[in-house]
Amino acid sequence: MFLRVLCTLGGCCLVAATVTAIQPDVIRSSNAVPAHVAGRFREVAGFQQSAFGQYFVFDRRGHTVYGLDEQQSSSWEIIRIGAESGRIIDPTAFAVAPDGTFVVADAPNGRERIQIFTAPGLRIGGFLMSGTVTNRVVFGNSVLNGIGSLQYTGTSILVSQPETGALIAEYTLQGGVKRLIGSLRRTGHENDPEVHLALNSGIPLVDPSGGFFFVFQAGEPAFQKYDRDGKLVFERRLAGLEIDPLIAGLPTTWPKRKTSDGEMPLVTPTVRTAAVDGAGRLWISLVVPYTYVYDAEGDKIRVVQFRGAGIIAPNSLFFGRHGRLLVTPGLYEFEAGRLPSP
């Protein structure tokens, strides 16, 4: 269900309310990395591609970034395990720019670090984030908040950092804060700062037509769109038969867990991952194995399930060359970017 609202000087009036039942589309993979190559990796948390065709595989458990040739017939190590500069330890996130440079977020000695590399693996920059790692949104053994949410444009780095008072922090490649984008949403947990910040954690994304999306990852699922100047364009809440039971069952209190930082609320996500395709459509994968697709105006146009050897619950999405959608787990490719609009 989505609502269209017209705002006037006198307030907001409802223009139209439309209830749409969208049947899920099952999209079958068009390709997958061969088993003799994929078997080398321990826990793939990222599968991306440069504009030149080279693939990159982020093996989080192996603390390694691999390269794959365009034919996916062979792999090689680009970045190896280690706490020193130019290596990675306890990595949480990875992102590739079209020019083949990429960034990896890791945490040597519990300090959040971002490093920038060329396609062959030469370190060309990096910096430490202020403070220490605070695990606010956790799914399985993956930390989704903080630098675990980073996006890389080639000229700047976007991070979900609600402790700044904003939804998105845009960093220069030298580590300076370029600007802050978006205001924290009301959660009803303002008196519990850690829960409030967890429910304002999410995924910042670049809109290819200019501007940004921000997808809230925990609590009531929603997303916002911003223009290139960082001004809010609209907000939409996620709704549908696939996720409504999950939303109805969201807790009003959050249990605590013991960490090295003391007791922290155990906040789990409602959204696993998200990406924007070349047409500016937003793809949001839920913790249930469905992906909602929204057009540039924020209307839901498709419900998708991905099938490889079985139904896939994506933990990463990336649009590579020719509109192909790269999905993990499984190192699959889908022709999803070529699907016609309904």
C-alpha positions as CSV (number, residue, x, y, z in Angstrom):
1,M,0.0,0.0,0.0
2,F,1.3,3.5,-0.7
3,L,-0.3,6.9,-0.1
4,R,0.2,10.0,-2.2
5,V,-0.1,13.2,-0.1
6,L,-0.3,16.8,-1.4
7,C,1.1,19.3,1.1
8,T,-0.2,22.9,1.1
9,L,0.3,25.9,3.3
10,G,-2.8,24.8,5.2
11,G,-1.4,21.4,5.9
12,C,-1.5,18.0,4.1
13,C,-4.5,16.5,2.4
14,L,-4.8,13.0,1.0
15,V,-4.8,12.9,-2.7
16,A,-5.0,9.2,-3.4
17,A,-4.6,5.9,-1.5
18,T,-3.8,2.8,-3.6
19,V,-3.7,-0.7,-2.4
20,T,-1.6,-2.9,-4.8
21,A,-1.0,-6.6,-4.5
22,I,2.2,-7.4,-6.4
23,Q,2.9,-11.0,-7.1
24,P,6.6,-12.0,-6.5
25,D,8.7,-12.5,-9.6
26,V,11.2,-15.4,-9.3
27,I,14.3,-14.5,-11.2
28,R,16.7,-17.3,-12.0
29,S,20.4,-16.7,-12.2
30,S,22.0,-16.3,-15.6
31,N,25.5,-17.2,-14.4
32,A,27.5,-18.2,-11.3
33,V,31.2,-18.3,-10.4
34,P,32.3,-21.9,-11.1
35,A,32.5,-24.2,-8.1
36,H,36.3,-24.8,-8.5
37,V,36.9,-21.1,-8.2
38,A,34.2,-20.3,-5.6
39,G,35.4,-23.1,-3.4
40,R,38.5,-21.1,-2.5
41,F,36.5,-18.5,-0.6
42,R,35.4,-18.9,3.1
43,E,32.6,-16.3,3.6
44,V,31.8,-14.1,0.7
45,A,30.3,-10.8,1.8
46,G,30.8,-8.8,-1.4
47,F,30.8,-9.5,-5.1
48,Q,31.4,-6.4,-7.3
49,Q,32.7,-5.4,-10.7
50,S,34.6,-2.4,-12.2
51,A,33.5,-0.7,-15.4
52,F,36.5,-2.5,-17.1
53,G,35.0,-5.9,-16.3
54,Q,37.2,-7.2,-13.5
55,Y,35.3,-8.8,-10.7
56,F,36.2,-8.4,-7.0
57,V,35.3,-10.9,-4.2
58,F,35.4,-9.8,-0.6
59,D,36.0,-12.8,1.7
60,R,35.2,-11.5,5.1
61,R,36.1,-14.6,7.1
62,G,39.3,-15.0,5.1
63,H,40.3,-11.3,5.6
64,T,41.1,-11.2,1.9
65,V,40.0,-9.4,-1.3
66,Y,40.3,-11.5,-4.5
67,G,40.2,-10.6,-8.1
68,L,38.4,-12.6,-10.8
69,D,39.0,-12.3,-14.5
70,E,36.0,-11.3,-16.7
71,Q,35.5,-15.0,-17.7
72,Q,35.5,-16.0,-14.0
73,S,37.9,-18.8,-14.8
74,S,40.6,-17.9,-12.3
75,S,41.1,-15.9,-9.1
76,W,44.0,-14.2,-7.3
77,E,44.7,-12.5,-4.0
78,I,44.7,-8.7,-4.1
79,I,44.7,-7.9,-0.4
80,R,45.7,-10.3,2.4
81,I,45.2,-10.6,6.1
82,G,47.2,-8.3,8.5
83,A,46.8,-5.3,10.8
84,E,49.4,-3.2,9.1
85,S,48.7,-0.6,6.4
86,G,48.0,-2.2,3.1
87,R,46.5,-5.4,4.7
88,I,43.1,-6.0,6.4
89,I,42.0,-7.5,9.7
90,D,38.5,-8.0,11.0
91,P,37.0,-6.4,7.9
92,T,33.3,-5.4,7.8
93,A,32.7,-3.8,4.5
94,F,34.0,-3.4,0.9
95,A,33.0,-1.2,-2.1
96,V,34.3,-0.8,-5.6
97,A,34.2,2.4,-7.8
98,P,33.7,2.2,-11.5
99,D,37.4,3.0,-12.1
100,G,38.4,-0.2,-10.3
101,T,39.7,1.5,-7.1
102,F,38.1,0.1,-4.0
103,V,37.8,0.6,-0.2
104,V,37.8,-1.8,2.7
105,A,36.7,-1.1,6.2
106,D,38.3,-3.1,8.9
107,A,39.1,-2.8,12.6
108,P,42.7,-3.3,13.8
109,N,42.9,-3.3,17.6
110,G,39.2,-2.4,17.7
111,R,39.7,0.9,15.8
112,E,37.6,1.5,12.7
113,R,39.8,2.0,9.6
114,I,39.1,2.7,6.0
115,Q,41.7,2.0,3.3
116,I,41.7,2.8,-0.4
117,F,43.4,0.6,-3.0
118,T,44.0,0.5,-6.7
119,A,42.6,-2.5,-8.6
120,P,46.0,-4.4,-8.4
121,G,46.0,-3.8,-4.6
122,L,48.3,-0.8,-4.1
123,R,47.2,1.2,-1.0
124,I,46.7,4.8,-2.1
125,G,45.1,6.2,1.0
126,G,43.3,5.5,4.3
127,F,42.4,6.8,7.7
128,L,41.2,5.8,11.1
129,M,37.7,6.8,12.2
130,S,37.3,8.5,15.6
131,G,36.2,6.4,18.5
132,T,36.0,2.6,18.7
133,V,33.7,0.1,17.1
134,T,30.2,0.0,18.6
135,N,28.1,-2.9,17.3
136,R,24.5,-1.6,17.3
137,V,22.9,-3.6,14.5
138,V,24.0,-7.2,14.2
139,F,22.7,-10.0,11.9
140,G,24.3,-13.4,12.6
141,N,28.0,-12.7,12.9
142,S,27.9,-9.5,10.7
143,V,27.9,-6.0,12.0
144,L,25.8,-3.8,9.7
145,N,26.1,-0.4,11.3
146,G,28.9,2.1,11.2
147,I,31.6,1.5,8.6
148,G,29.9,-1.8,7.8
149,S,27.5,0.3,5.8
150,L,30.0,2.2,3.7
151,Q,29.6,3.2,0.1
152,Y,32.4,4.5,-2.2
153,T,31.9,6.9,-5.1
154,G,35.5,7.1,-6.2
155,T,35.8,10.6,-4.9
156,S,34.1,10.3,-1.4
157,I,32.9,7.7,1.1
158,L,29.4,7.6,2.6
159,V,28.9,6.1,6.0
160,S,25.8,5.7,8.2
161,Q,26.8,7.5,11.4
162,P,23.8,8.6,13.4
163,E,25.9,9.5,16.4
164,T,26.8,12.7,14.4
165,G,23.2,13.7,14.5
166,A,22.7,13.0,10.8
167,L,21.9,9.9,8.8
168,I,24.8,10.1,6.4
169,A,28.3,11.3,6.9
170,E,30.2,12.0,3.6
171,Y,34.0,11.7,4.0
172,T,36.7,12.9,1.8
173,L,39.4,10.4,0.8
174,Q,41.7,12.0,3.3
175,G,39.3,11.3,6.2
176,G,37.7,14.8,6.6
177,V,34.0,15.1,7.0
178,K,32.7,16.8,3.8
179,R,29.1,17.1,4.9
180,L,26.3,15.6,6.9
181,I,23.0,14.6,5.3
182,G,19.6,13.9,6.8
183,S,18.0,14.2,10.2
184,L,17.5,11.4,12.6
185,R,13.9,10.0,12.6
186,R,11.8,9.8,15.8
187,T,11.8,6.3,17.2
188,G,10.1,6.6,20.6
189,H,13.4,5.5,22.2
190,E,15.0,8.9,22.5
191,N,15.5,8.2,26.2
192,D,17.7,5.2,25.4
193,P,20.4,6.6,23.1
194,E,21.8,3.3,21.9
195,V,18.5,2.0,20.8
196,H,17.6,5.4,19.2
197,L,20.9,5.4,17.3
198,A,20.5,1.7,16.2
199,L,17.0,2.5,14.8
200,N,18.6,5.3,12.8
201,S,21.3,3.2,11.3
202,G,21.0,2.2,7.7
203,I,22.5,2.0,4.2
204,P,23.5,5.2,2.3
205,L,23.3,4.8,-1.5
206,V,24.1,7.0,-4.4
207,D,21.4,7.8,-6.9
208,P,23.0,7.8,-10.4
209,S,20.8,10.7,-11.5
210,G,22.2,12.8,-8.6
211,G,21.5,12.7,-4.9
212,F,21.2,9.9,-2.4
213,F,19.0,7.3,-0.8
214,F,19.1,6.2,2.8
215,V,17.5,2.9,3.8
216,F,16.8,2.4,7.5
217,Q,18.0,-1.1,8.4
218,A,16.4,-1.7,11.8
219,G,13.0,-1.0,13.3
220,E,10.2,0.1,11.1
221,P,11.5,-0.3,7.5
222,A,11.6,2.9,5.5
223,F,13.8,4.8,3.1
224,Q,14.4,8.5,2.2
225,K,15.5,10.2,-1.0
226,Y,17.7,13.3,-1.0
227,D,18.7,15.6,-3.8
228,R,22.3,16.3,-4.7
229,D,22.4,19.2,-2.2
230,G,21.3,16.9,0.6
231,K,17.7,18.2,0.8
232,L,15.0,15.6,1.6
233,V,12.8,14.8,-1.4
234,F,10.5,12.2,0.1
235,E,10.2,9.3,2.6
236,R,8.5,6.0,2.0
237,R,7.6,3.2,4.4
238,L,8.0,-0.4,3.3
239,A,4.8,-2.4,3.4
240,G,3.6,-5.7,1.8
241,L,2.3,-9.2,2.5
242,E,5.9,-10.4,2.7
243,I,7.0,-8.1,5.5
244,D,3.8,-7.0,7.3
245,P,4.0,-9.9,9.8
246,L,7.6,-8.9,10.6
247,I,6.6,-5.3,11.2
248,A,3.7,-6.3,13.3
249,G,6.0,-8.3,15.5
250,L,8.6,-5.6,16.0
251,P,9.5,-5.4,19.7
252,T,8.9,-2.3,21.8
253,T,11.8,-3.1,24.2
254,W,15.2,-4.5,23.2
255,P,17.1,-7.0,25.3
256,K,20.6,-6.2,26.4
257,R,23.8,-8.2,25.6
258,K,27.2,-8.0,27.2
259,T,30.0,-6.6,25.1
260,S,33.4,-5.1,25.7
261,D,31.7,-1.7,25.8
262,G,29.3,-2.8,28.5
263,E,25.7,-3.8,28.0
264,M,24.3,-3.0,24.6
265,P,20.8,-3.5,23.1
266,L,20.4,-6.5,20.8
267,V,18.9,-4.8,17.7
268,T,18.4,-7.0,14.7
269,P,17.6,-5.7,11.2
270,T,14.5,-5.8,9.1
271,V,16.6,-5.0,5.9
272,R,19.6,-7.0,4.9
273,T,21.0,-5.0,2.0
274,A,20.1,-2.6,-0.8
275,A,21.4,-1.2,-4.1
276,V,20.4,1.3,-6.8
277,D,20.3,0.3,-10.5
278,G,21.3,2.5,-13.4
279,A,17.8,3.7,-13.9
280,G,17.6,5.0,-10.3
281,R,15.4,2.2,-9.1
282,L,16.0,1.2,-5.5
283,W,16.3,-2.6,-4.6
284,I,15.8,-3.4,-1.0
285,S,16.4,-7.0,0.3
286,L,14.5,-7.9,3.5
287,V,15.5,-10.3,6.2
288,V,12.8,-12.5,4.8
289,P,13.9,-13.8,1.3
290,Y,12.2,-11.1,-0.8
291,T,13.4,-7.9,-2.5
292,Y,11.2,-4.9,-3.0
293,V,11.9,-2.7,-6.0
294,Y,10.9,1.0,-6.0
295,D,11.0,3.4,-9.0
296,A,12.6,6.9,-8.9
297,E,9.3,8.4,-7.5
298,G,9.3,6.0,-4.6
299,D,6.5,3.7,-5.7
300,K,6.9,-0.1,-5.3
301,I,6.8,-1.7,-8.7
302,R,8.1,-5.2,-8.1
303,V,8.6,-7.9,-5.6
304,V,11.5,-10.2,-6.4
305,Q,12.8,-13.6,-5.3
306,F,16.2,-14.7,-6.5
307,R,16.8,-18.3,-7.3
308,G,20.2,-20.0,-7.8
309,A,20.5,-23.5,-6.5
310,G,17.6,-22.5,-4.3
311,I,15.9,-19.3,-3.1
312,I,18.6,-16.8,-2.1
313,A,18.3,-14.3,0.8
314,P,20.9,-11.7,-0.4
315,N,23.5,-10.3,1.9
316,S,24.9,-8.0,-0.8
317,L,23.6,-6.6,-4.1
318,F,25.7,-4.8,-6.8
319,F,24.9,-3.7,-10.3
320,G,27.8,-4.5,-12.6
321,R,28.3,-4.1,-16.3
322,H,25.3,-4.2,-18.7
323,G,22.9,-4.0,-15.8
324,R,23.7,-7.4,-14.4
325,L,23.0,-7.8,-10.7
326,L,25.7,-9.5,-8.7
327,V,24.4,-11.3,-5.6
328,T,25.9,-13.1,-2.6
329,P,25.8,-15.6,-1.1
330,G,26.5,-17.9,-4.0
331,L,28.4,-15.5,-6.3
332,Y,25.4,-15.4,-8.7
333,E,24.6,-13.0,-11.6
334,F,21.1,-12.0,-12.6
335,E,19.7,-10.2,-15.6
336,A,17.5,-8.2,-13.3
337,G,18.6,-4.8,-14.6
338,R,17.1,-5.6,-18.0
339,L,13.6,-6.5,-16.7
340,P,10.9,-4.3,-18.2
341,S,8.8,-2.2,-15.9
342,P,5.4,-3.7,-15.1
